[in-house]
Amino acid sequence: MCTDRRDFLRLSAGITGAALLGGSLVHAQQGSQPEPIRRLRRMTDNVVPITTEERNGRIEKAQKLMHDHRIDAIYIEPGSSMFYYTGMRWGTSERMFAMVIPARGEIAWVCPKFEEERARELITMGKDIRTWEEDESPYQRVAEILKDRGVRTGTVGIEERVRFFLYDGIRQAMPPAVKFVSATPITAGGRMFKSPAELALMQLANDITIVAYKATRDSMTEGMTQGEFAGNCAAAFRALGTSGGIFVSFGKYTAFPHGSSTPQRLKEGDVVLMDGGCGIEGYQSDITRTFVFGKPTDRQRQIWDLEKKSQDAAIAAAKVGSPCEVVDAAARKVIADAGFGPDYKVPGLTHRTGHGIGLDGHEWTNFVRGNKTPIQPGMCFSDEPTIVIYGEFGIRLEDCLYITPDGPKFFTKQSESIDEPF
């Protein structure tokens, strides 16, 4: 269930629509940047990366969880989980590059032989690197690793993002007695609960995002396109020392929760919705601000205030020990009591109230009906009820929160009013 909304939007909304991210269309690189962006200064000079000691502790926890869930090993290919455990970044291709974490013993790697020297430059954890030539089977290397760690029968967990052809090849290379299951109880069992070091990185990502958003808002001009707006924001993130981006919608297209492919130009009285963030050492922010270019109407104020009330109800319900679904119910009730919905009907709140966040912009677990997962310290979520009114506008306020033993806390200061969105 780990997804990144920014990637989704880039692929689905269309290049002239709401998803102009990172440096895709960088208006600010073409000529001089707006003054609010030129004034920005780096905020990333004192970043403290995750230590090797913490990553070793994560592997130890994974091995304990494997014991608890009766899983003998887990298989992971490049992505957020590999980075979480080892700090290793590697692209995916048709050639297997992977790691195996056994319930007992040292982790091991599988690598194309011609990539071995590059891999050894990058691998900092685990010395067992099994290579395979182009005419050999990488699946046999996985089978050998598991055999050497005593896994001839039992259960192997497959990380959720592993592509089917890799799983299928491993399955065929292993003895029939080996069972395959999802590794999510192990990976989510670690990644859902953030350490102080992780929370510090997420806090900085959120702090930077707010500064970038303010500079972008202050650079708005009548008639600008979505691409120009998003380009200014990407330039702001770069000036602050990181990469990030947003999708943005104007006017009636703010009712599309993930933007519209229709080209838009900003005009007086438009509702403006900007949603996105950045990453620090891989840890993500995800913030939405909605405001008006010019003077808001009474209708815009009314719906904005209702959205704020719904967001407040959500965080108030996020009590330690409560099931995640109560947060969604609290936010949804505010909107339904005002005559919208009910449930997921339009006009109203059309999606879940929040999602987990960490190394992925969307990860375990969600504030959504039916999710009985108890809220626990260390979890991080977005709080983002949305009011969708097609043909008029949409309002979303989104801040991310983390759960402490005493309850939830936002990483960011909430919007105070439609006139003071930051």
TIMI-357184 format. One record per residue (C-alpha): residue in one letter; x, y, z. Coordinates in steps of 0.001 Angstrom, whole numbers. Each point is the difference from the previous one (the first is absolute). Layout:
BEGIN
pt residu: a&east: X&north: Y&up: Z
...
# end
This chain:
BEGIN
pt residu: m&east: 0&north: 0&up: 0
pt residu: c&east: 3008&north: 2301&up: -71
pt residu: t&east: -511&north: 2630&up: -2679
pt residu: d&east: 1150&north: 3503&up: -723
pt residu: r&east: -2723&north: 2444&up: -984
pt residu: r&east: 2500&north: 2182&up: -1816
pt residu: d&east: 1006&north: -2886&up: -2270
pt residu: f&east: -3652&north: -930&up: -524
pt residu: l&east: -920&north: 3532&up: -968
pt residu: r&east: 2924&north: 398&up: -2341
pt residu: l&east: -1114&north: -3086&up: -1879
pt residu: s&east: -3770&north: 494&up: 95
pt residu: a&east: -890&north: 3685&up: -46
pt residu: g&east: 1658&north: 920&up: -3282
pt residu: i&east: 2839&north: 2397&up: -664
pt residu: t&east: -2277&north: 2995&up: -434
pt residu: g&east: -2029&north: -919&up: 3060
pt residu: a&east: 686&north: 118&up: 3678
pt residu: a&east: 3136&north: -2099&up: 249
pt residu: l&east: 3067&north: 2032&up: -874
pt residu: l&east: 2472&north: -1283&up: 2512
pt residu: g&east: 3622&north: 359&up: 987
pt residu: g&east: 1635&north: 1570&up: -3038
pt residu: s&east: -2481&north: -1169&up: -2659
pt residu: l&east: -913&north: 3425&up: -1301
pt residu: v&east: 2122&north: 2492&up: 1805
pt residu: h&east: -1211&north: 3456&up: -844
pt residu: a&east: 2309&north: 1424&up: 2641
pt residu: q&east: 3057&north: -1210&up: -1917
pt residu: q&east: -1038&north: 2002&up: -3037
pt residu: g&east: 1069&north: 3524&up: 818
pt residu: s&east: 148&north: 1544&up: 3439
pt residu: q&east: -1715&north: -1619&up: 2934
pt residu: p&east: -2622&north: 1912&up: 1998
pt residu: e&east: 1354&north: 2043&up: 2890
pt residu: p&east: -1591&north: -2166&up: 2751
pt residu: i&east: 1903&north: -3006&up: -1360
pt residu: r&east: 3280&north: 1884&up: -466
pt residu: r&east: -100&north: 850&up: 3715
pt residu: l&east: -61&north: -3651&up: 1079
pt residu: r&east: 3051&north: -1653&up: 1580
pt residu: r&east: 990&north: -3625&up: 515
pt residu: m&east: -1574&north: -1795&up: 2962
pt residu: t&east: 1737&north: -3372&up: -417
pt residu: d&east: 3564&north: 644&up: 1143
pt residu: n&east: -422&north: -1708&up: 3389
pt residu: v&east: -1904&north: -3108&up: -1026
pt residu: v&east: 850&north: -3062&up: 2113
pt residu: p&east: -387&north: -3234&up: -2028
pt residu: i&east: -1209&north: -3272&up: 1471
pt residu: t&east: 2949&north: -1790&up: 1590
pt residu: t&east: 1271&north: -3480&up: -741
pt residu: e&east: -742&north: -874&up: 3612
pt residu: e&east: -3659&north: 869&up: -483
pt residu: r&east: -166&north: -2027&up: -3200
pt residu: n&east: 1531&north: -2988&up: 1805
pt residu: g&east: -2723&north: 372&up: 2614
pt residu: r&east: -2616&north: -62&up: -2742
pt residu: i&east: 1347&north: -3294&up: -1319
pt residu: e&east: 3&north: -1431&up: 3524
pt residu: k&east: -3641&north: 1052&up: 399
pt residu: a&east: -838&north: -1561&up: -3370
pt residu: q&east: 1550&north: -3259&up: 1151
pt residu: k&east: -2012&north: 84&up: 3221
pt residu: l&east: -3195&north: 658&up: -1972
pt residu: m&east: 868&north: -2889&up: -2304
pt residu: h&east: 278&north: -2252&up: 3038
pt residu: d&east: -3346&north: 1242&up: 1309
pt residu: h&east: -1714&north: -530&up: -3373
pt residu: r&east: 1783&north: -3291&up: -765
pt residu: i&east: 1682&north: 1353&up: -3117
pt residu: d&east: 3480&north: -1361&up: -699
pt residu: a&east: 1273&north: 2738&up: -2334
pt residu: i&east: -1208&north: 2951&up: -2042
pt residu: y&east: 954&north: 954&up: -3551
pt residu: i&east: 251&north: 3692&up: -990
pt residu: e&east: 858&north: 1703&up: -3283
pt residu: p&east: 1024&north: 3673&up: -357
pt residu: g&east: -2387&north: 2538&up: 1450
pt residu: s&east: -933&north: 1629&up: 3264
pt residu: s&east: 238&north: -3155&up: 2113
pt residu: m&east: 3514&north: -809&up: -1231
pt residu: f&east: 1001&north: 3585&up: 758
pt residu: y&east: -1668&north: -185&up: 3424
pt residu: y&east: 2046&north: -2993&up: 1089
pt residu: t&east: 3339&north: 724&up: -1675
pt residu: g&east: 146&north: 3527&up: -1428
pt residu: m&east: 483&north: -1584&up: -3439
pt residu: r&east: -1450&north: 1666&up: -3123
pt residu: w&east: -18&north: -2005&up: -3231
pt residu: g&east: -2180&north: 178&up: -3090
pt residu: t&east: -2183&north: -2833&up: -1203
pt residu: s&east: 324&north: -1687&up: -3366
pt residu: e&east: -565&north: -3458&up: -1467
pt residu: r&east: 3147&north: -1139&up: 1838
pt residu: m&east: -411&north: -1075&up: 3592
pt residu: f&east: 1662&north: 2097&up: 2660
pt residu: a&east: -1352&north: -932&up: 3400
pt residu: m&east: 614&north: -675&up: 3660
pt residu: v&east: -1081&north: -2787&up: 2311
pt residu: i&east: -493&north: 538&up: 3718
pt residu: p&east: -105&north: -3364&up: 1779
pt residu: a&east: -1641&north: -535&up: 3368
pt residu: r&east: 3397&north: -1284&up: 1150
pt residu: g&east: 3373&north: 909&up: -1399
pt residu: e&east: 1547&north: 2701&up: -2149
pt residu: i&east: -1850&north: 1855&up: -2759
pt residu: a&east: 1031&north: -829&up: -3564
pt residu: w&east: -83&north: 1687&up: -3392
pt residu: v&east: -593&north: -1208&up: -3558
pt residu: c&east: 1690&north: 2036&up: -2709
pt residu: p&east: 800&north: -286&up: -3724
pt residu: k&east: 3667&north: -925&up: -274
pt residu: f&east: 848&north: 2917&up: -2283
pt residu: e&east: -1446&north: 2387&up: 2623
pt residu: e&east: 1927&north: -1488&up: 2912
pt residu: e&east: 2636&north: 2694&up: 371
pt residu: r&east: -2561&north: 2796&up: -45
pt residu: a&east: -2151&north: -1889&up: 2489
pt residu: r&east: 2952&north: -477&up: 2355
pt residu: e&east: 572&north: 3758&up: -65
pt residu: l&east: -3562&north: 565&up: 1158
pt residu: i&east: -744&north: -2906&up: 2336
pt residu: t&east: 898&north: 897&up: 3576
pt residu: m&east: -1873&north: -2750&up: 1835
pt residu: g&east: 563&north: -3708&up: -542
pt residu: k&east: 3003&north: -1617&up: -1663
pt residu: d&east: -1706&north: -2986&up: -1651
pt residu: i&east: -442&north: 1086&up: -3631
pt residu: r&east: -1031&north: -2765&up: -2412
pt residu: t&east: 524&north: 848&up: -3661
pt residu: w&east: -1398&north: -1523&up: -3164
pt residu: e&east: 1268&north: 125&up: -3576
pt residu: e&east: -2287&north: 905&up: -2874
pt residu: d&east: -468&north: -3666&up: -932
pt residu: e&east: -697&north: -1099&up: 3597
pt residu: s&east: -3113&north: 23&up: 2168
pt residu: p&east: -287&north: 2651&up: 2720
pt residu: y&east: -2823&north: -2051&up: 1503
pt residu: q&east: 2465&north: -2750&up: 807
pt residu: r&east: 2095&north: 2536&up: 1899
pt residu: v&east: -3005&north: 814&up: 2177
pt residu: a&east: -633&north: -3701&up: 525
pt residu: e&east: 3644&north: -493&up: 1001
pt residu: i&east: -158&north: 2853&up: 2512
pt residu: l&east: -3106&north: -1454&up: 1589
pt residu: k&east: 1431&north: -3528&up: 36
pt residu: d&east: 3192&north: 1248&up: 1657
pt residu: r&east: -2145&north: 1575&up: 2724
pt residu: g&east: -1951&north: -3177&up: 599
pt residu: v&east: -3122&north: 886&up: -1983
pt residu: r&east: -775&north: -3245&up: -1846
pt residu: t&east: -3566&north: -53&up: 1251
pt residu: g&east: -2020&north: 2657&up: 1746
pt residu: t&east: -1170&north: 3437&up: -1091
pt residu: v&east: 1532&north: 2811&up: -2065
pt residu: g&east: -1498&north: 3492&up: 33
pt residu: i&east: -80&north: 2016&up: -3234
pt residu: e&east: 76&north: 3796&up: 376
pt residu: e&east: -3098&north: 1588&up: -1494
pt residu: r&east: 1733&north: 1842&up: -2853
pt residu: v&east: 1850&north: -3035&up: -1349
pt residu: r&east: -950&north: -580&up: -3631
pt residu: f&east: -1782&north: -3233&up: -810
pt residu: f&east: 2638&north: -1447&up: -2338
pt residu: l&east: 2559&north: 169&up: 2808
pt residu: y&east: -2284&north: -1675&up: 2520
pt residu: d&east: -964&north: -2650&up: -2542
pt residu: g&east: 3609&north: -761&up: -851
pt residu: i&east: 916&north: -371&up: 3664
pt residu: r&east: -3029&north: -2196&up: 622
pt residu: q&east: 1033&north: -2366&up: -2776
pt residu: a&east: 3597&north: -152&up: 1251
pt residu: m&east: -995&north: -923&up: 3553
pt residu: p&east: -1062&north: -3409&up: 1322
pt residu: p&east: -3766&north: -603&up: -189
pt residu: a&east: -208&north: -56&up: 3799
pt residu: v&east: 818&north: 3721&up: 231
pt residu: k&east: -3036&north: 2236&up: 440
pt residu: f&east: -131&north: 3617&up: -1181
pt residu: v&east: -1889&north: 2771&up: 1795
pt residu: s&east: -73&north: 3780&up: 126
pt residu: a&east: 2853&north: 1628&up: 1910
pt residu: t&east: -2212&north: 2952&up: 954
pt residu: p&east: -332&north: -1020&up: 3674
pt residu: i&east: 3780&north: 359&up: 174
pt residu: t&east: 609&north: 3095&up: -2104
pt residu: a&east: -3063&north: 1903&up: 1200
pt residu: g&east: 668&north: -1259&up: 3515
pt residu: g&east: 3188&north: 2033&up: -41
pt residu: r&east: -641&north: 2872&up: -2366
pt residu: m&east: -3351&north: 1069&up: 1477
pt residu: f&east: 1670&north: 1060&up: 3237
pt residu: k&east: 2377&north: 2908&up: -380
pt residu: s&east: 3043&north: 581&up: 2176
pt residu: p&east: 1046&north: 3439&up: 1294
pt residu: a&east: 2557&north: 188&up: -2833
pt residu: e&east: -2682&north: -690&up: -2600
pt residu: l&east: -2370&north: 2524&up: 1542
pt residu: a&east: 2748&north: 2646&up: -89
pt residu: l&east: 481&north: -549&up: -3745
pt residu: m&east: -3743&north: 149&up: -595
pt residu: q&east: -230&north: 3166&up: 2074
pt residu: l&east: 2604&north: 1688&up: -2165
pt residu: a&east: -1771&north: -1125&up: -3183
pt residu: n&east: -3211&north: 1550&up: 1305
pt residu: d&east: 1738&north: 3212&up: 1088
pt residu: i&east: 1590&north: 400&up: -3429
pt residu: t&east: -3285&north: -681&up: -1760
pt residu: i&east: -1796&north: 2797&up: 1830
pt residu: v&east: 2776&north: 2471&up: -836
pt residu: a&east: -81&north: -1061&up: -3664
pt residu: y&east: -3783&north: 315&up: -118
pt residu: k&east: 48&north: 3493&up: 1467
pt residu: a&east: 2552&north: 1174&up: -2555
pt residu: t&east: -2037&north: -1577&up: -2795
pt residu: r&east: -3202&north: 1645&up: 1199
pt residu: d&east: 1771&north: 3346&up: 218
pt residu: s&east: 1146&north: -418&up: -3626
pt residu: m&east: -3513&north: -372&up: -1423
pt residu: t&east: -1043&north: 2253&up: -2869
pt residu: e&east: -3209&north: 434&up: -1954
pt residu: g&east: -82&north: -2202&up: -3099
pt residu: m&east: 2776&north: -2387&up: 1033
pt residu: t&east: -386&north: -3646&up: -990
pt residu: q&east: 130&north: -3046&up: 2200
pt residu: g&east: 3397&north: -800&up: -1489
pt residu: e&east: 1356&north: 3389&up: 989
pt residu: f&east: -1394&north: -330&up: 3509
pt residu: a&east: 1377&north: -3535&up: 444
pt residu: g&east: 3333&north: 1032&up: -1543
pt residu: n&east: 350&north: 2795&up: 2539
pt residu: c&east: -616&north: -2491&up: 2785
pt residu: a&east: 2594&north: -2434&up: -1365
pt residu: a&east: 2485&north: 2886&up: -160
pt residu: a&east: -820&north: 886&up: 3604
pt residu: f&east: 738&north: -3530&up: 1162
pt residu: r&east: 3339&north: 44&up: -1833
pt residu: a&east: 916&north: 3326&up: 1569
pt residu: l&east: -733&north: -1515&up: 3408
pt residu: g&east: 2383&north: -2881&up: -687
pt residu: t&east: -2196&north: -2874&up: -1093
pt residu: s&east: -2226&north: -1188&up: -2822
pt residu: g&east: -3745&north: 39&up: 207
pt residu: g&east: -3095&north: 949&up: -1867
pt residu: i&east: -3734&north: 463&up: 1
pt residu: f&east: -3065&north: -358&up: -2079
pt residu: v&east: -2183&north: 3093&up: -126
pt residu: s&east: -3542&north: 697&up: -1154
pt residu: f&east: -1902&north: 3250&up: -502
pt residu: g&east: -3695&north: 857&up: 255
pt residu: k&east: -2558&north: -2735&up: -581
pt residu: y&east: 2746&north: -2527&up: -700
pt residu: t&east: 949&north: -7&up: 3696
pt residu: a&east: -3019&north: -2310&up: 397
pt residu: f&east: 1983&north: -2736&up: -1783
pt residu: p&east: 1781&north: -1635&up: 2977
pt residu: h&east: 3107&north: -809&up: -2044
pt residu: g&east: -256&north: 2739&up: -2563
pt residu: s&east: -1307&north: 405&up: -3523
pt residu: s&east: 1740&north: -335&up: -3361
pt residu: t&east: -1678&north: 3226&up: -1162
pt residu: p&east: 2484&north: 2884&up: -437
pt residu: q&east: -768&north: 2838&up: 2391
pt residu: r&east: 1019&north: 3632&up: 487
pt residu: l&east: -314&north: 1808&up: 3300
pt residu: k&east: -2596&north: 2740&up: 311
pt residu: e&east: -1379&north: 2201&up: 2760
pt residu: g&east: -2302&north: -1868&up: 2371
pt residu: d&east: 1322&north: -3477&up: -837
pt residu: v&east: 346&north: -2576&up: 2723
pt residu: v&east: 3591&north: -1301&up: -129
pt residu: l&east: 894&north: -3487&up: 1241
pt residu: m&east: 3654&north: -1046&up: 286
pt residu: d&east: 966&north: -3488&up: 1152
pt residu: g&east: 3418&north: -1622&up: 196
pt residu: g&east: 3206&north: 73&up: 1978
pt residu: c&east: 3630&north: -1041&up: 37
pt residu: g&east: 2309&north: -2657&up: 1377
pt residu: i&east: 2875&north: 217&up: 2487
pt residu: e&east: 2222&north: -3103&up: 62
pt residu: g&east: -2972&north: -1726&up: -1622
pt residu: y&east: -2555&north: 1068&up: 2628
pt residu: q&east: -3003&north: 1754&up: -1455
pt residu: s&east: -2258&north: 2933&up: 736
pt residu: d&east: -3517&north: 285&up: -1414
pt residu: i&east: -1830&north: 3293&up: 485
pt residu: t&east: -3001&north: 1604&up: -1683
pt residu: r&east: -978&north: 3631&up: 262
pt residu: t&east: -3138&north: 1504&up: -1521
pt residu: f&east: -637&north: 3734&up: -235
pt residu: v&east: -1420&north: 2651&up: -2314
pt residu: f&east: 1828&north: 2253&up: -2426
pt residu: g&east: -1667&north: 3237&up: 977
pt residu: k&east: -2934&north: 495&up: 2348
pt residu: p&east: -1924&north: -3150&up: 1007
pt residu: t&east: -3753&north: -152&up: -412
pt residu: d&east: -2292&north: -886&up: 2901
pt residu: r&east: -518&north: -3432&up: -1558
pt residu: q&east: 3731&north: -647&up: -251
pt residu: r&east: 472&north: 1040&up: 3638
pt residu: q&east: -2855&north: -2218&up: 1152
pt residu: i&east: 1345&north: -3134&up: -1677
pt residu: w&east: 3593&north: 749&up: 1027
pt residu: d&east: -1086&north: 369&up: 3647
pt residu: l&east: -1927&north: -3276&up: -196
pt residu: e&east: 3082&north: -1760&up: -1348
pt residu: k&east: 2078&north: 1422&up: 2865
pt residu: k&east: -2567&north: -1256&up: 2515
pt residu: s&east: 169&north: -3463&up: -1573
pt residu: q&east: 3794&north: -74&up: 134
pt residu: d&east: -110&north: 1042&up: 3666
pt residu: a&east: -2494&north: -2771&up: 777
pt residu: a&east: 2312&north: -2569&up: -1589
pt residu: i&east: 3043&north: 804&up: 2115
pt residu: a&east: -2125&north: 209&up: 3135
pt residu: a&east: -1130&north: -3580&up: -646
pt residu: a&east: 3527&north: -1350&up: -581
pt residu: k&east: 445&north: -1303&up: 3539
pt residu: v&east: 2545&north: -2665&up: 918
pt residu: g&east: -1712&north: -3385&up: 9
pt residu: s&east: -2975&north: 1057&up: -2119
pt residu: p&east: -567&north: -1791&up: -3317
pt residu: c&east: 1062&north: 2000&up: -3036
pt residu: e&east: -3543&north: 11&up: -1380
pt residu: v&east: -1282&north: 2308&up: 2749
pt residu: v&east: 2078&north: 2843&up: -1450
pt residu: d&east: -1687&north: -310&up: -3370
pt residu: a&east: -3405&north: -231&up: 1673
pt residu: a&east: 584&north: 3177&up: 1993
pt residu: a&east: 1069&north: 2037&up: -3027
pt residu: r&east: -2777&north: -1390&up: -2188
pt residu: k&east: -2696&north: 732&up: 2605
pt residu: v&east: 833&north: 3713&up: 12
pt residu: i&east: -440&north: 201&up: -3760
pt residu: a&east: -3113&north: -2191&up: -87
pt residu: d&east: -1628&north: 1990&up: 2821
pt residu: a&east: 356&north: 3093&up: -2199
pt residu: g&east: -2115&north: -1664&up: -2675
pt residu: f&east: 2677&north: -1529&up: -2220
pt residu: g&east: 446&north: -3628&up: -970
pt residu: p&east: -849&north: -2215&up: 1725
pt residu: d&east: 2826&north: -2503&up: -62
pt residu: y&east: 2163&north: 500&up: -3114
pt residu: k&east: -2647&north: 1701&up: -2110
pt residu: v&east: 563&north: 3273&up: -1860
pt residu: p&east: -236&north: 2754&up: 1057
pt residu: g&east: 1901&north: -1001&up: 3106
pt residu: l&east: 3027&north: -1900&up: 1234
pt residu: t&east: 801&north: -2450&up: -2784
pt residu: h&east: 3095&north: -1764&up: 1361
pt residu: r&east: 1532&north: -1237&up: 3244
pt residu: t&east: 973&north: 2605&up: 2572
pt residu: g&east: 3688&north: -891&up: 117
pt residu: h&east: 2841&north: -2364&up: -880
pt residu: g&east: 3220&north: -1115&up: 1581
pt residu: i&east: 3174&north: 1798&up: -1024
pt residu: g&east: 3744&north: -463&up: 377
pt residu: l&east: 2484&north: -1107&up: -2658
pt residu: d&east: -2981&north: -235&up: -2344
pt residu: g&east: -2465&north: 2829&up: -393
pt residu: h&east: -2746&north: -2567&up: 541
pt residu: e&east: 713&north: -3024&up: 2163
pt residu: w&east: -1565&north: -2023&up: 2816
pt residu: t&east: -2566&north: 597&up: 1503
pt residu: n&east: -3118&north: 2059&up: -836
pt residu: f&east: -2643&north: 2044&up: 1747
pt residu: v&east: -2864&north: -1724&up: -1785
pt residu: r&east: -3233&north: -1784&up: 840
pt residu: g&east: 553&north: -3625&up: 889
pt residu: n&east: 3628&north: 377&up: 1115
pt residu: k&east: 95&north: -1391&up: 3549
pt residu: t&east: 3772&north: 484&up: 369
pt residu: p&east: 596&north: 1635&up: 3381
pt residu: i&east: 1702&north: 3386&up: -49
pt residu: q&east: 3395&north: -305&up: 1686
pt residu: p&east: 2928&north: 2289&up: 850
pt residu: g&east: 2430&north: 446&up: -2882
pt residu: m&east: -2626&north: -214&up: -2735
pt residu: c&east: -228&north: 2885&up: -2480
pt residu: f&east: -3034&north: 982&up: -2062
pt residu: s&east: -1400&north: 2696&up: -2222
pt residu: d&east: -3165&north: 1760&up: 1186
pt residu: e&east: -1720&north: 1142&up: -3201
pt residu: p&east: -3763&north: -126&up: -251
pt residu: t&east: -1098&north: 1607&up: -3267
pt residu: i&east: -3219&north: 1692&up: -967
pt residu: v&east: -736&north: -562&up: -3692
pt residu: i&east: -2672&north: 2107&up: -1724
pt residu: y&east: 233&north: -640&up: -3732
pt residu: g&east: -766&north: 3059&up: -2102
pt residu: e&east: 969&north: 2370&up: 2838
pt residu: f&east: 3259&north: -829&up: 1787
pt residu: g&east: 1605&north: -2351&up: 2481
pt residu: i&east: 1703&north: 639&up: 3322
pt residu: r&east: 2687&north: -2210&up: 1516
pt residu: l&east: 2134&north: 796&up: 3007
pt residu: e&east: 2726&north: -2548&up: 605
pt residu: d&east: 2529&north: -197&up: 2779
pt residu: c&east: 1906&north: -3047&up: 1171
pt residu: l&east: 95&north: -1126&up: 3601
pt residu: y&east: 1913&north: -2426&up: 2169
pt residu: i&east: -1277&north: -1924&up: 2982
pt residu: t&east: 1691&north: 535&up: 3367
pt residu: p&east: -799&north: -1894&up: 3223
pt residu: d&east: -2146&north: 3018&up: 904
pt residu: g&east: -1827&north: 132&up: -3312
pt residu: p&east: 349&north: 1543&up: -3480
pt residu: k&east: 2113&north: 3000&up: -930
pt residu: f&east: 203&north: 1780&up: -3344
pt residu: f&east: 3362&north: 519&up: -1681
pt residu: t&east: -1319&north: 3330&up: -1264
pt residu: k&east: -2069&north: 2922&up: 1182
pt residu: q&east: -3504&north: -345&up: -1403
pt residu: s&east: -1575&north: 2599&up: -2231
pt residu: e&east: -1806&north: 2549&up: 2140
pt residu: s&east: -2462&north: 1327&up: -2553
pt residu: i&east: -544&north: 300&up: -3719
pt residu: d&east: 1806&north: 3348&up: 271
pt residu: e&east: 2928&north: -1482&up: 1975
pt residu: p&east: 664&north: -3365&up: -1671
pt residu: f&east: 3558&north: -259&up: 1321
# end
